[in-house]
Amino acid sequence: MGRGEGTGDGSSRPETGSAGAFTKGNAPVGLVGRFEQVLGWSRIVVVVPVIVLVLSAMSSFAYGTDVFVRSVARVVEDPELTSHNLGFLLLLTDLFLVGATLMIAAFGFYDLFIASMDEGGSSLRLPGWLRMRDLNDLKARVISMVILVAAVTFADVAVESKGGLNTLYLGAAVALVIIALTAFLRFAR
C-alpha cells in the first residue's frame, strides 16, 4: 500500500477524500467542528440575563437603602412614630433578600454557562455554598430563597394587617406554596 492510501490508524481502508475531509458519521469533521465551536460560543448569550439579574439585584439593594434612609429621617423628625418599626424592618429584610436571590441566580447562571466552560474552571472566587454544579443546584438555592422571601413577606403583611379572615387565607396560601416548593426540592432530584 502506498503513501496516502491508508487512514493512518494502521488499517488498510482507503481514505475517503483529502486529508481535511475525514468524516464523522455523514458530516465532514470540519463542519462538525465549526458547528460545535459556534454552539460553544453561543453560551455567551447567557451574559444578558446575568447582567439583567445583577442590575435588578442592585436596584433592589438601592431601593432598600432608600427606604431605610427615608424611614430613619422620618423617625428622627417624629420620634413618636414607632408603630411601624417591625413592619419597616421586615420590608427591608424582604428587599435585601430579593436582591440576594437575584445575585445568587446571576452567579449561578454565570458559573454554570460561562465560567465553568473555560479551561481553568470558574475564575470567580465564590464560597463553596454558592458554587453551582448543575441546574438543580441553582434551582435549589433560588427556591430556598423564594421560600424565605415568601415567609418574610407574609410576616410583614400579618404585622401590618388588622387581622381577619383575609390574613388567614393569605397565610394558608403562602403555606401551600412553601409546602409545594419544599416537596419539589425534596423529590425533584
Phi and psi in degrees as GROMACS dihedral restraints (atoms count N, CA, C in turn):
[ dihedral_restraints ]
;  ai    aj    ak    al  type     phi  dphi    fc
    3     4     5     6     1   -84.9    20    10
    4     5     6     7     1   173.5    20    10
    6     7     8     9     1   -64.8    20    10
    7     8     9    10     1   135.0    20    10
    9    10    11    12     1    85.9    20    10
   10    11    12    13     1    -0.4    20    10
   12    13    14    15     1   -91.7    20    10
   13    14    15    16     1   -15.6    20    10
   15    16    17    18     1  -106.1    20    10
   16    17    18    19     1   178.8    20    10
   18    19    20    21     1   -91.6    20    10
   19    20    21    22     1    -6.4    20    10
   21    22    23    24     1    88.1    20    10
   22    23    24    25     1    -3.7    20    10
   24    25    26    27     1  -105.5    20    10
   25    26    27    28     1    13.8    20    10
   27    28    29    30     1    92.8    20    10
   28    29    30    31     1   -10.0    20    10
   30    31    32    33     1   -86.1    20    10
   31    32    33    34     1   164.7    20    10
   33    34    35    36     1  -101.0    20    10
   34    35    36    37     1    15.6    20    10
   36    37    38    39     1   -67.7    20    10
   37    38    39    40     1   138.4    20    10
   39    40    41    42     1   -74.8    20    10
   40    41    42    43     1   153.6    20    10
   42    43    44    45     1   -67.9    20    10
   43    44    45    46     1   151.8    20    10
   45    46    47    48     1  -102.7    20    10
   46    47    48    49     1    23.0    20    10
   48    49    50    51     1   157.2    20    10
   49    50    51    52     1  -159.0    20    10
   51    52    53    54     1   -72.6    20    10
   52    53    54    55     1   169.1    20    10
   54    55    56    57     1   -62.1    20    10
   55    56    57    58     1   -29.2    20    10
   57    58    59    60     1   -86.7    20    10
   58    59    60    61     1     0.8    20    10
   60    61    62    63     1  -117.1    20    10
   61    62    63    64     1    31.1    20    10
   63    64    65    66     1   -58.0    20    10
   64    65    66    67     1   147.8    20    10
   66    67    68    69     1  -107.1    20    10
   67    68    69    70     1   150.2    20    10
   69    70    71    72     1  -123.0    20    10
   70    71    72    73     1   102.8    20    10
   72    73    74    75     1    73.0    20    10
   73    74    75    76     1  -124.8    20    10
   75    76    77    78     1  -106.6    20    10
   76    77    78    79     1    -6.4    20    10
   78    79    80    81     1  -102.5    20    10
   79    80    81    82     1   143.8    20    10
   81    82    83    84     1   -63.3    20    10
   82    83    84    85     1   144.4    20    10
   84    85    86    87     1   -59.4    20    10
   85    86    87    88     1   -38.2    20    10
   87    88    89    90     1   -59.7    20    10
   88    89    90    91     1   -43.2    20    10
   90    91    92    93     1   -67.2    20    10
   91    92    93    94     1   -44.3    20    10
   93    94    95    96     1   -63.2    20    10
   94    95    96    97     1   -42.8    20    10
   96    97    98    99     1   -62.4    20    10
   97    98    99   100     1   -42.9    20    10
   99   100   101   102     1   -66.3    20    10
  100   101   102   103     1   -41.6    20    10
  102   103   104   105     1   -61.0    20    10
  103   104   105   106     1   -45.0    20    10
  105   106   107   108     1   -64.3    20    10
  106   107   108   109     1   -35.2    20    10
  108   109   110   111     1   -67.0    20    10
  109   110   111   112     1   -44.4    20    10
  111   112   113   114     1   -63.7    20    10
  112   113   114   115     1   -42.3    20    10
  114   115   116   117     1   -62.6    20    10
  115   116   117   118     1   -40.5    20    10
  117   118   119   120     1   -63.0    20    10
  118   119   120   121     1   -40.4    20    10
  120   121   122   123     1   -73.0    20    10
  121   122   123   124     1   -20.4    20    10
  123   124   125   126     1   -66.3    20    10
  124   125   126   127     1   -16.4    20    10
  126   127   128   129     1   -63.4    20    10
  127   128   129   130     1   -17.7    20    10
  129   130   131   132     1   -62.3    20    10
  130   131   132   133     1   -22.0    20    10
  132   133   134   135     1   -57.2    20    10
  133   134   135   136     1   -26.6    20    10
  135   136   137   138     1   -66.2    20    10
  136   137   138   139     1   -15.0    20    10
  138   139   140   141     1   -60.4    20    10
  139   140   141   142     1   -34.4    20    10
  141   142   143   144     1   -60.6    20    10
  142   143   144   145     1   -54.9    20    10
  144   145   146   147     1   -64.3    20    10
  145   146   147   148     1   -30.6    20    10
  147   148   149   150     1   -62.4    20    10
  148   149   150   151     1   -46.4    20    10
  150   151   152   153     1   -63.6    20    10
  151   152   153   154     1   -43.8    20    10
  153   154   155   156     1   -62.5    20    10
  154   155   156   157     1   -42.4    20    10
  156   157   158   159     1   -65.3    20    10
  157   158   159   160     1   -41.4    20    10
  159   160   161   162     1   -64.7    20    10
  160   161   162   163     1   -43.6    20    10
  162   163   164   165     1   -64.1    20    10
  163   164   165   166     1   -39.3    20    10
  165   166   167   168     1   -64.2    20    10
  166   167   168   169     1   -41.8    20    10
  168   169   170   171     1   -62.6    20    10
  169   170   171   172     1   -44.1    20    10
  171   172   173   174     1   -62.6    20    10
  172   173   174   175     1   -37.2    20    10
  174   175   176   177     1   -64.7    20    10
  175   176   177   178     1   -41.3    20    10
  177   178   179   180     1   -64.3    20    10
  178   179   180   181     1   -42.5    20    10
  180   181   182   183     1   -64.5    20    10
  181   182   183   184     1   -42.5    20    10
  183   184   185   186     1   -65.5    20    10
  184   185   186   187     1   -42.0    20    10
  186   187   188   189     1   -64.4    20    10
  187   188   189   190     1   -42.3    20    10
  189   190   191   192     1   -61.2    20    10
  190   191   192   193     1   -40.4    20    10
  192   193   194   195     1   -66.3    20    10
  193   194   195   196     1   -41.1    20    10
  195   196   197   198     1   -62.3    20    10
  196   197   198   199     1   -45.3    20    10
  198   199   200   201     1   -59.4    20    10
  199   200   201   202     1   -42.6    20    10
  201   202   203   204     1   -61.5    20    10
  202   203   204   205     1   -49.4    20    10
  204   205   206   207     1   -62.8    20    10
  205   206   207   208     1   -45.6    20    10
  207   208   209   210     1   -64.8    20    10
  208   209   210   211     1   -37.8    20    10
  210   211   212   213     1   -70.0    20    10
  211   212   213   214     1   -40.2    20    10
  213   214   215   216     1   -64.7    20    10
  214   215   216   217     1   -41.9    20    10
  216   217   218   219     1   -61.8    20    10
  217   218   219   220     1   -39.6    20    10
  219   220   221   222     1   -65.5    20    10
  220   221   222   223     1   -40.1    20    10
  222   223   224   225     1   -68.9    20    10
  223   224   225   226     1   -36.3    20    10
  225   226   227   228     1   -66.6    20    10
  226   227   228   229     1   -39.9    20    10
  228   229   230   231     1   -69.0    20    10
  229   230   231   232     1   -37.3    20    10
  231   232   233   234     1  -133.0    20    10
  232   233   234   235     1    86.4    20    10
  234   235   236   237     1   -62.3    20    10
  235   236   237   238     1   -16.7    20    10
  237   238   239   240     1   -75.4    20    10
  238   239   240   241     1   -13.9    20    10
  240   241   242   243     1   -81.8    20    10
  241   242   243   244     1    81.3    20    10
  243   244   245   246     1  -121.5    20    10
  244   245   246   247     1     4.0    20    10
  246   247   248   249     1   -71.6    20    10
  247   248   249   250     1   -21.1    20    10
  249   250   251   252     1  -104.8    20    10
  250   251   252   253     1    16.0    20    10
  252   253   254   255     1   -62.6    20    10
  253   254   255   256     1   -45.0    20    10
  255   256   257   258     1   -66.7    20    10
  256   257   258   259     1   -43.7    20    10
  258   259   260   261     1   -61.4    20    10
  259   260   261   262     1   -39.0    20    10
  261   262   263   264     1   -63.0    20    10
  262   263   264   265     1   -45.4    20    10
  264   265   266   267     1   -65.6    20    10
  265   266   267   268     1   -37.2    20    10
  267   268   269   270     1   -67.9    20    10
  268   269   270   271     1   -37.8    20    10
  270   271   272   273     1   -63.4    20    10
  271   272   273   274     1   -45.1    20    10
  273   274   275   276     1   -60.5    20    10
  274   275   276   277     1   -45.0    20    10
  276   277   278   279     1   -59.5    20    10
  277   278   279   280     1   -43.1    20    10
  279   280   281   282     1   -61.7    20    10
  280   281   282   283     1   -47.2    20    10
  282   283   284   285     1   -61.8    20    10
  283   284   285   286     1   -43.1    20    10
  285   286   287   288     1   -71.7    20    10
  286   287   288   289     1   -32.7    20    10
  288   289   290   291     1   -67.9    20    10
  289   290   291   292     1   -38.2    20    10
  291   292   293   294     1   -62.7    20    10
  292   293   294   295     1   -43.9    20    10
  294   295   296   297     1   -60.9    20    10
  295   296   297   298     1   -42.6    20    10
  297   298   299   300     1   -64.8    20    10
  298   299   300   301     1   -38.9    20    10
  300   301   302   303     1   -61.9    20    10
  301   302   303   304     1   -43.3    20    10
  303   304   305   306     1   -64.4    20    10
  304   305   306   307     1   -38.9    20    10
  306   307   308   309     1   -66.1    20    10
  307   308   309   310     1   -41.6    20    10
  309   310   311   312     1   -60.5    20    10
  310   311   312   313     1   -42.8    20    10
  312   313   314   315     1   -64.5    20    10
  313   314   315   316     1   -40.7    20    10
  315   316   317   318     1   -63.2    20    10
  316   317   318   319     1   -47.9    20    10
  318   319   320   321     1   -60.7    20    10
  319   320   321   322     1   -40.1    20    10
  321   322   323   324     1   -63.6    20    10
  322   323   324   325     1   -47.7    20    10
  324   325   326   327     1   -60.7    20    10
  325   326   327   328     1   -44.2    20    10
  327   328   329   330     1   -63.2    20    10
  328   329   330   331     1   -46.2    20    10
  330   331   332   333     1   -64.3    20    10
  331   332   333   334     1   -40.6    20    10
  333   334   335   336     1   -75.6    20    10
  334   335   336   337     1   -41.8    20    10
  336   337   338   339     1  -101.5    20    10
  337   338   339   340     1   -24.4    20    10
  339   340   341   342     1  -115.0    20    10
  340   341   342   343     1   -60.5    20    10
  342   343   344   345     1   -66.7    20    10
  343   344   345   346     1   -39.2    20    10
  345   346   347   348     1   -71.3    20    10
  346   347   348   349     1   -15.3    20    10
  348   349   350   351     1   -85.4    20    10
  349   350   351   352     1   -15.5    20    10
  351   352   353   354     1   -73.4    20    10
  352   353   354   355     1   163.2    20    10
  354   355   356   357     1   -56.5    20    10
  355   356   357   358     1   -51.2    20    10
  357   358   359   360     1   -86.6    20    10
  358   359   360   361     1     5.5    20    10
  360   361   362   363     1    83.9    20    10
  361   362   363   364     1  -161.6    20    10
  363   364   365   366     1   -68.7    20    10
  364   365   366   367     1   131.4    20    10
  366   367   368   369     1   -92.6    20    10
  367   368   369   370     1    -7.3    20    10
  369   370   371   372     1   -71.1    20    10
  370   371   372   373     1   138.6    20    10
  372   373   374   375     1   -96.6    20    10
  373   374   375   376     1    85.0    20    10
  375   376   377   378     1  -104.1    20    10
  376   377   378   379     1   148.9    20    10
  378   379   380   381     1   -65.2    20    10
  379   380   381   382     1   158.3    20    10
  381   382   383   384     1   -56.2    20    10
  382   383   384   385     1   -37.6    20    10
  384   385   386   387     1   -70.2    20    10
  385   386   387   388     1   -14.2    20    10
  387   388   389   390     1  -101.7    20    10
  388   389   390   391     1    -3.8    20    10
  390   391   392   393     1   -74.8    20    10
  391   392   393   394     1   135.8    20    10
  393   394   395   396     1  -109.7    20    10
  394   395   396   397     1   123.4    20    10
  396   397   398   399     1   -88.7    20    10
  397   398   399   400     1   -31.9    20    10
  399   400   401   402     1  -157.7    20    10
  400   401   402   403     1   178.8    20    10
  402   403   404   405     1   -64.6    20    10
  403   404   405   406     1   -27.4    20    10
  405   406   407   408     1   -63.8    20    10
  406   407   408   409     1   -37.5    20    10
  408   409   410   411     1   -62.2    20    10
  409   410   411   412     1   -44.8    20    10
  411   412   413   414     1   -63.8    20    10
  412   413   414   415     1   -45.4    20    10
  414   415   416   417     1   -59.4    20    10
  415   416   417   418     1   -43.8    20    10
  417   418   419   420     1   -62.1    20    10
  418   419   420   421     1   -42.9    20    10
  420   421   422   423     1   -68.8    20    10
  421   422   423   424     1   -43.2    20    10
  423   424   425   426     1   -68.0    20    10
  424   425   426   427     1   -42.1    20    10
  426   427   428   429     1   -64.4    20    10
  427   428   429   430     1   -39.0    20    10
  429   430   431   432     1   -60.1    20    10
  430   431   432   433     1   -41.2    20    10
  432   433   434   435     1   -69.6    20    10
  433   434   435   436     1   -36.6    20    10
  435   436   437   438     1   -63.3    20    10
  436   437   438   439     1   -40.7    20    10
  438   439   440   441     1   -60.6    20    10
  439   440   441   442     1   -45.1    20    10
  441   442   443   444     1   -63.4    20    10
  442   443   444   445     1   -44.1    20    10
  444   445   446   447     1   -63.2    20    10
  445   446   447   448     1   -42.0    20    10
  447   448   449   450     1   -61.9    20    10
  448   449   450   451     1   -42.2    20    10
  450   451   452   453     1   -65.6    20    10
  451   452   453   454     1   -43.6    20    10
  453   454   455   456     1   -67.2    20    10
  454   455   456   457     1   -39.9    20    10
  456   457   458   459     1   -62.7    20    10
  457   458   459   460     1   -43.2    20    10
  459   460   461   462     1   -63.3    20    10
  460   461   462   463     1   -42.5    20    10
  462   463   464   465     1   -60.1    20    10
  463   464   465   466     1   -39.4    20    10
  465   466   467   468     1   -63.4    20    10
  466   467   468   469     1   -44.9    20    10
  468   469   470   471     1   -64.6    20    10
  469   470   471   472     1   -41.5    20    10
  471   472   473   474     1   -64.4    20    10
  472   473   474   475     1   -38.1    20    10
  474   475   476   477     1   -68.5    20    10
  475   476   477   478     1   -39.9    20    10
  477   478   479   480     1   -78.8    20    10
  478   479   480   481     1   -21.6    20    10
  480   481   482   483     1   -79.5    20    10
  481   482   483   484     1   163.7    20    10
  483   484   485   486     1   -93.6    20    10
  484   485   486   487     1    14.6    20    10
  486   487   488   489     1    88.4    20    10
  487   488   489   490     1  -170.3    20    10
  489   490   491   492     1   110.1    20    10
  490   491   492   493     1   177.2    20    10
  492   493   494   495     1   -69.4    20    10
  493   494   495   496     1   -33.0    20    10
  495   496   497   498     1   -61.8    20    10
  496   497   498   499     1   -38.7    20    10
  498   499   500   501     1   -65.8    20    10
  499   500   501   502     1   -39.3    20    10
  501   502   503   504     1   -63.1    20    10
  502   503   504   505     1   -44.3    20    10
  504   505   506   507     1   -63.0    20    10
  505   506   507   508     1   -42.5    20    10
  507   508   509   510     1   -63.4    20    10
  508   509   510   511     1   -42.1    20    10
  510   511   512   513     1   -62.5    20    10
  511   512   513   514     1   -41.1    20    10
  513   514   515   516     1   -65.5    20    10
  514   515   516   517     1   -40.9    20    10
  516   517   518   519     1   -65.3    20    10
  517   518   519   520     1   -43.7    20    10
  519   520   521   522     1   -63.6    20    10
  520   521   522   523     1   -40.9    20    10
  522   523   524   525     1   -61.8    20    10
  523   524   525   526     1   -41.5    20    10
  525   526   527   528     1   -63.2    20    10
  526   527   528   529     1   -41.7    20    10
  528   529   530   531     1   -63.5    20    10
  529   530   531   532     1   -43.5    20    10
  531   532   533   534     1   -64.2    20    10
  532   533   534   535     1   -41.6    20    10
  534   535   536   537     1   -63.3    20    10
  535   536   537   538     1   -43.4    20    10
  537   538   539   540     1   -64.1    20    10
  538   539   540   541     1   -43.7    20    10
  540   541   542   543     1   -67.2    20    10
  541   542   543   544     1   -38.4    20    10
  543   544   545   546     1   -64.4    20    10
  544   545   546   547     1   -42.5    20    10
  546   547   548   549     1   -63.5    20    10
  547   548   549   550     1   -40.0    20    10
  549   550   551   552     1   -60.6    20    10
  550   551   552   553     1   -45.5    20    10
  552   553   554   555     1   -62.2    20    10
  553   554   555   556     1   -39.5    20    10
  555   556   557   558     1   -72.1    20    10
  556   557   558   559     1   -42.3    20    10
  558   559   560   561     1  -106.8    20    10
  559   560   561   562     1    -5.5    20    10
  561   562   563   564     1   -79.7    20    10
  562   563   564   565     1   -13.8    20    10
